Every structure is written in C-alpha cells, then in structure tokens.
Amino acid sequence: MSPSPRRAPLGLVILAASLPMFMAMLDNLVVTNALPVLAVELDASLEQLQWFINAYSLAFASFILMAVALGDRLGRRRVFMWGVTLFTTASLLCAVATTPELLIGARVIQGIGAAALLPLSLAILSTNVEPRQRPLAIGVWGGVAGLGVALGPVIGGAVVDGFSWNAIFWLNVPVGILALPLIRYALKETYGDRVRPDVAGLLLGMTGVFGVVFGIVRGNEAGWASGQVLTALIGGAALLIAFVLWERHTAAPLLPLALFHDRSFTAANAVGLIFSLGMFGAVFILIQFLQVVQGHSPLRAGVLTMPWTLAPLFIAPITGVLTPRVGTRVLIVSGLAAQSVGLAWLATVLNPSVPYGELVPAFMLCGIGMALVFAPSATAVLANMRDADHAKASGTNSTLREIGVALGIAVLAAVFTAAGGEMTPTGYTGAARDAVYVGAGALALATIVGLLLPSKAQAEATSAARELEVAERDLVTVPAR
C-alpha cells in the first residue's frame, strides 16, 4: 500500500493560496488612493487616471479564463507560480515608469499576471483542503481578500506620503519573492480537464470587453455620437455576441456556458458583476473627494476610510462560519442592501465641509456589506460545481467582477464628467454626488438580483439530489465481481 501524499498544515495551505491573491487585491486600492498624486507627478488627465485602474482590470478580466484553462491543462500550481512571477516583474516595471503611457503599459502586464492569481488561488485552496474544511478555509480566504481591501488605502497613503508613488509597486517585489517557495512547499499540484486552450474565444472576449469599456471612457471626451465611440461600443457589443456564439459551439470553450445552468452560479455571477460596478466605481470617486476637495493627504485619506475598509477583515471570516448555517442568500442580500444604503447616505451628505462623523456610519455600512458578500459569493459560485470545474467557475466569477470594476469606473467617471465635474476643490462635489447615487442604484439592483439565489433549503435539496445522482452513476459503473 503506497503512503498517502504529504498534506501541509491547513494554516500554511491557506497562507500559500491567499498571499498572492492578497497582493493582487491590495494593488487595486493602493493605486486608487495614489491617483491624485499621480495626476500631479505624471501630469495625467482624468481619462489617464481611469486607465491606470482599467488597464489592470481589463487585462485581468481578459486573461483570467485563459489562465484557468492553462492551469487545468498544465497544472494549477505551476500556472499560479507563473502568474506570481509575471505580476512581480510587472510591479517592478510600474515602479520605474516615467510617463502615464509607460505606467498604463506596465499595468496591462501586471493585470495579465494577476489573472492567474485570484481564480487559481480559490481553486487550489478548495482542492487542497478537506471538503468539511472548505467553508472555514474560504471564509479565511475572504478575510484575506478583505485585508487587501482594508490595507490598500492605508498602505498606499503611508508609502506615498513617506516615500513616493513608485514605492507602492516596489512593495510587491519582496511579497512575490516570498510567495514562490511557500507555494511550492505547501500546495499540491492539481489539474482540471486537459483541453486545448480556446485562443479564438480569448481574442473575441478580450477585444469585445475592451471595445465597450473604451467607448464608455471616451464618450464624454470624444462625443457619444462620434465615429470613434460608436465604433467601439457597437463593435465591442458585436464581438461579445460572437464570443457567446463561439463558446456555444466550440468543443473546448474558454467559458463553459453549461455552468450557467446552475441557479446559484448564475445568480452569484450576476451579483458579482453589478456589485463591482456600483461599489468600486463609487470608491474611485470617493477616495479622490477626500484628497481633492477636503485636502487630506493620501495617508490621512486612507486612515479616514478605515471604518469602511477594515470591516471585511473582521466580518468575512465570520461569514465563512455562518454560511453553512444560514445559506448564502440571506448574507449576500443583506450585504448588498447595506452597501446600497451606505452609498446613498454618502451621496446625500457629500459636501466640501461635511464633518467626518457624518461619513463614519455610511462607511461602516459599506464595509460590513462588502464583508457579507465576499466569502458567501465564493461559496455560492462553487456550491454545485465538480472539483474539475472549480477553476473555471471561480475564473468566470473573477472575470465578471473585474469587468464590473472597469465598467463601474468608466460609467461613474462618465457620469461625473457629464455633470460638469472637475478635479478641483470647487468643481468636484456636485458631480461626485451624482456619480455616487448611480453607484447606490447599482447596489440596489444587485440586491434584487441577489433574491434569485437559492435559499438554504433549496441549496441543500439541490446538493442532496446531485450527491444521489453521482452515487447512482458510480454504482452503475462498478464492474460486477
């Protein structure tokens, strides 16, 4: 009898799977908090500020499913390590960029590296722990994601204030170097279905999403009826339709549409897209309000948002424990509703002289709401998936959420610009208020969509039926003795 394979301690498994994901999550809000400084030091326009975020988000979203396919075929741990290496190298390139164009280009490369981190992190974690430990492990994983969100503005502010904006990218280099040997030691190699990568699907999906986001970003500047914008929007939409048609008929799709037959998976992904659009678009607007209008330093702005950003750190692990008891729907819907109320509150009180005390309750509502969505959403996405489909399912969810981030920044910045907003202390607030109300509306829509998630009883019935189906199939395929 061969010995069972070595299994690393649960804590090391979670750390090895989560550390690179933390690095990628940290990078979103680290850069967001540095945008006013980047605008001055790199002489960047509002459109270029959007691309500092969207170049990363779009590259991230575009390559996630290809990274998942390569992980299934070549080994998830191997591709995960490639992603860490590329992300770390691109962070170095970001740190030495001297123009907006160079920084945007380096952020594209960084996003491609990050594409292997978030979905493969969750897939590797779920297949490296016992099924009974998964809710706890995913809860801690969600807490680490929350930690990245929590520390992003504070670390970014401290580094920008104490050193320079370049240092926010230098930070990733030692983290990446530390992560590589830890991954090799603690995580076992796992595979999915070994199929040929869907390059045509990648090109159709990537260019389609880019066209739509580019059209929204350029709309106010070039004119919504201009040939450039109409070509981008219509061409992008056509490419996305072609992507769906291709995925329906190709033998090895980048995005297996059959996954959407599962109600929990479909509703969780719709929630993820709309949630990211509303929340992260609003974050883009609000963090700059604290600096541009109220004159706070990047560090102080990061500290002031801590009632918001620290909440996921404490609440997300608790939701990992609560999810098996109450189900995903009640937590996700409650979290989305709290965020919608929080953003509407912020939009209502937003003015140049608003006391900080009036912002704190709304910040806390948004933070607690985010925490109630993170881990339960991951659980809902994977609830009825085969182990072999975990990476694809997680990758689909990550793709849609990153598309939501890019669309949210593009849409809310377009609302801000259309309302006459300017990056000045006197020209910012009114337009920012309109944009944040739009974000609150998106979260209200996500709350309604969240009601489509199966209840705890429905989820348990589906799981029991699936287990019975598998058991019957195994019984039929057992050879007679």
N, C-alpha and C positions, 0 to 999 in steps of 0.2 A: 504493500500500500504506500503510495507516494505521500510525502508530508504535505500538509496544507500550506499554501503560499503565505509568506510573512505579511501580516497586516500591521501597519503603523498605528500608533495611538490615535484615537479619534481627534484629539486636540491638534496634533500635527497634520492630520489629513485636512481638517478644516482650514488651518493656517495656510498650508501649501496651496489649496484650491482658491482661497479667498484673497491672499496678499496681492497677486497680480490684478484681480478684479478691483480691489480697493484702490490700487494705483490708477486704474483707468477711470473709476468713479471720481476720485479726487481731482483728476485733471479737468473735468468739466467746470466745476465751480471755482477751482483755483484760477482758471483763465478768466471766467466771468467777472470775478472780483477785481481783476487787474485791468479790465477794459478801459476805464478812464485814464489810467497811466499809459497804456499802450496807445491810446488816441493821441496823447501829447508827445510821447517819446518817439513814436514811429510816424507821427503826423498822419494817422489813419482816419478815414471817413467813417460815418455810421455804417455804410454798406460793407466796408472792410472789417469793421468790428464784428458784424454779423458773420462774415466768412471765417474769422478766427475761430468761431464756435462751429459754424455749419460745415466747414471743410472737414473738420474732425468727425462731426456727427454723420455726415453723408458718406464719407469713406468707411466709417464704422458700420453704418447700416448696409452699405452696398456689398461689403465683403464678408459679413457675418455668415451667411448661409454657405458661401464657398468654403470658408474656414471650417464650418461644421462638416461639410461633405469631405473635405480633405482629412479632417480628424477621424471621421468614420472609416475612411479608406486606409490611411497611413498610420493611424494611432492618435488618439485624442491627446495623450500626454505629450507626444512628440510635437504635434502642431501647436499645442498650448505653449511649449517652450520656444518654438519659433516665434510665436506672437510676442512673448515677453522680450525676446532678443530684438525684434524689429521695433517694438514700442520704445525700448530703452535707447536704441540707436537714434530713432527719430526725435526723442526728447532732447538728446544732445544737439541735433540739428536745429530744433526750435530755439534752444538756448543761445546759439551763436548767430541767429537770424538778425539782419540789419535793416531790412525793409519789410513792409507789410506783405509784399508778394512772396518773399522768401519764407516768412513765417507761415503764410497760408499753405505753401507747398509742403513745408515740413509737417504741418498739422494733418495734411492728407496722408502722408506716410505713417504718422502716428496713429491715425484712425484705422488704417489697414492692419497695423499690429494689434490694436485694441480689439479688432473684430474677432480675433481668436481667443480673447481673454474672457469676456463675460459669459457667452453661451457655453463654451467648453468648461469654464470654471464650474458652472452648475451641473453640467452633465457628468463631469469627472467626479464631483463630490457625491452626486446621487448614486453613482455606481461603485464608489469606494467605501460606502458605509452600508451597514445592515439596513434592510427596509424599515425595521422598527425604530432605527435611529434617524431616519431621514427627516421627519418633521422638526426635530431638535436641531439637526445639522443645518437644514435650510433656514431655520429661524436665526441661528447664529450667523449664517451667510448673509441673510438680510440685514442683520445688525451691523456687520462689517461694511455692507453697502451703505447703510445709514451713517456709519462712521466716516466714510469717504465724503458723503454729502455734508456731514457736520463740520468736519475739519477743513474742507476745501476753502471756504471764505476766510477762516481764521488763519490757516497756514499761508494762504496766498497773500493776505493782508500783512502778516508779520514779515514774510520774506520780501515783499515789495517795499515795505517801509524800511526794513533793516538792511536790505542789500539792493536788489534791483529786480525788475520784472524777469530778467533772464534766469534768476535763481529758482523760479517756480518750476522750470523744466529741468534744471540740474538735479533737483530733488529726486526725480525718478530714477536716475542712474544708479545710485547705491541700492535702492529698493529692488530694481530689476536684477542686479548682480547677486543680491542675497537670495532672491526667489528661485533662481535656476537650480542650485544644488538641493534646496529644500523640496522642490517639486520632484526631482529625480529620486530622492530618498523616500518620500512619504506616499507618493501616489503610484498605484499600479497602472500599467498600460491597459486601456480598454478600446474596443473597436465597435463600430456600428455596421450597417450594411455597406459592404465594399463595392461601390458602384462608380462608374465613370463620372467625373465632375461635369456638371452642366454649364459649360462655358457660354453657350448661347443664352441660357436663362440669366446668367450673371450680367452679360452685356445689355440685354433688354431691360432688366430690372434696374440696373445701376443708372443707365442713361435716362430712363423714364423718370425715376425719382429726382435725379439731378435737374432735368428739364423743368419739372413742376416747381421745385424749390427756387431755382434760378429765376423763373418767371415772376414768382411772388416777391423775391428780394429786389428785382429790378423794376417792379411795377410802378412805384411812385417816382423813381428817378427817370426812367425812360418813357413813362406813359403807358397806361394799361392797354391802350389801343395801338401801341406801336408794333411794328412788324417783329422786332426782337422779342418782345414779351409774349405776343400771341403765338409766335412760332414755338417758343419754349413751352408755354402752357399746353397748347394743342398737341405739339409733338410729343411732349412728355406723357400726356394722358394716352395718346395713341400707342406709345411704346409700352406703357403699363398694361393696356388691354392685350397687346401682342404677347407680353410676358405671361399673363394669365392663360391665354390660349395655348401658348407653347408648353407651359407647365402641365396643362391638362392632357397633352398627347405624347410628351416625351417619355421614354422608358425609365429614365433616372432623373426625375425633376429636382431642381435646386430647392423648390418649395413644394413639398408633397401636399397637394390640395386636399387629399383624403383626410389629413389631420383635422381639417375644419368640420368634418362630420361630427366630431365630438363637441357637445354643447359647452362644456366647461372650458375647453381650449379656445373655442371661437369667442366666447364672451370675454374671457380674460385678455385675449389679444386686442379686442375692440376697446376694452377699458384702458389697456396699456397705451395704445396709440393716442386716445383722446386725453387721458390723464397727462401724458408727457407734453402734448401740445399746449394745454392750458397752464400747467404748473411751471414748466421750465421756460416757457415764453414769458410768464409773469416774473420769474426770478431774474431773467435778463433785464427787464425793465426796472424792477425794484432795487436791485443792488446798485445800479447806477444812480438812482434817485438819492440814496444816502450819501453818495460822494459828490455828484454834480450839483445837486440842489442844496443839501444840508451841509456840505463842506467837510464831511468826515473823511479821515484818512482811510486807506484800504484796510488797515488793521482794525481800526475802530468800527468801520462798517461791518467787518467780519464778526467782531465781538457782539455788535448790536443785534445781529441776526441769529445769535446762538439759541435763543428760546425756540426758534424755528428749526435750525439745523441740528441741534443736539437731540431733539425728541426721538428721531428714528433710532439713534444709538441705544436708547433705553427701552423703547416700546417694541421695536421689531423682534428682539429675541422672545419677548413675552407672547407676541402673536404666534410665534412658532409653536409654543406650548398650547395656546388657546385654539389654534386651527383644528386639530383633531376633535376637540370637544364641541365647538360651535359651528364648524364649517367655514368655508371661505367667503360665502356671500355676505353674511352679516358683517364681517370685519371690513371687507372691501367697500361695501356700500356706505357703511358708517364713515370710513376714512375719506371717501370721495366727497360725501356731503360736508364733512368738517372742513375740507380744503376749499370747497366752493364758498361756504360761509366766510372762511378766513380771508379769501381773496376779495370777496365783495366788501367785507369790513375794511380792508386796507384801501381799496379804491375809494370808499366813501369818506374816510378820514384824511386821505392824502392831500396835504398842502405843505408849502415850504416851512411853516412854523409848527407843524404838528408835534406835540410832546411825545417823547419816546414811549411813555407809559400807555398811550392810546394804541400803539402798534403792538405791544407785547402780547395781549390776548389773541390777536389775529395771527401773529407769528406762531404762537403755541398751537392754535387750532390747525394751521397748515402743517406744522411739524408732526403732530400726533396723527393727523390724517395720512400723511405720507407713510408713516411707520405702519399704519394699519393696512396699507395697500401693498407694500413691497413684498414681504415674505408670503402672505396668503396668495398673491398673484402668481408667484413662482410655483406654489403648491397646486393652484388651480390649473396652470398650464400643463403640469406633468401628471395630474391626477390619474388619467386613464391611458397614459402612453406606455407602450412597450419599452423596456430598457434600451433596446436598439434605436428607438426613436427619441430618446431623451435629448440628445444634442440638437437634432433637427427642430424639436418642439421649442426648446429653450432658445435656439438661434432665431426662429421665427419671431418669438416674443421680443427678443432683444432688437431685431431688425425693425419691427414696427414701433417700438418705443423710441429708438434713435431717429427714425423718420419723424415721429411725433415731436421730438426735441427740435429738429431742424425746421419743421413746419411751424412749430409754435413761435420760435424766434423770428422766422420770416413773416408770419402773419401778424404777430403783435407789434413788430417793428414797423410793418406796413401801416397798421392802424395808427401807431404813434406818429409816423411821418405824415399820413393823410390828415391827421388832426392838427397839423402845424407844429409838431414837436421839434425842439431844437436842443442840442447838447449844451445848454446854458442854464444858469440858476433860475432865470426868469422865464425861459421858454420851454421848460421840461414838464412841469407838474400836470397841467391840464390834459395834455395829450397822453401822458403816462397813466392818468386816471382812466381814460377811455380804454386804453390797451389792457389794463388790469381787469376792468369789468368784462372784457371779452374773454380773458383767461378764466374768470369766475364762471362765465356762461358755459365754457367748455367743460369745466369740472361738474357743473350741474347736469350737462348732457351725459357725462361719463357715469354719474350716479344713477341715472335712469337706465343706461345700458347695463350697469352692474346688477340690476334686478333680474337680468336674464340668466345670471349664473345659477346653477342648480343649488337647491337647498341642501342642508346636511343629509336629510333623509333621502333625497333624490340621488345625491352623490354616493351614498352608501349602497343604495339599490343598484346603481349602475356598476359599482365596483364588485358587488357580490355576483351580479349576472356575468360580468367579464371573467371573474375567477372560475365560475362554474363552466363557462364556455371553454376556457383553457384546460380545465381538469378533464372535461369530456373529450376534448381533442387529444390530450395526452393519453387517455385511456384507450381511445380508438387506435392510436399509433403504436401502442405497446405490442410487440410481437408475441404471438402465442407460444407457450412453452410445451 
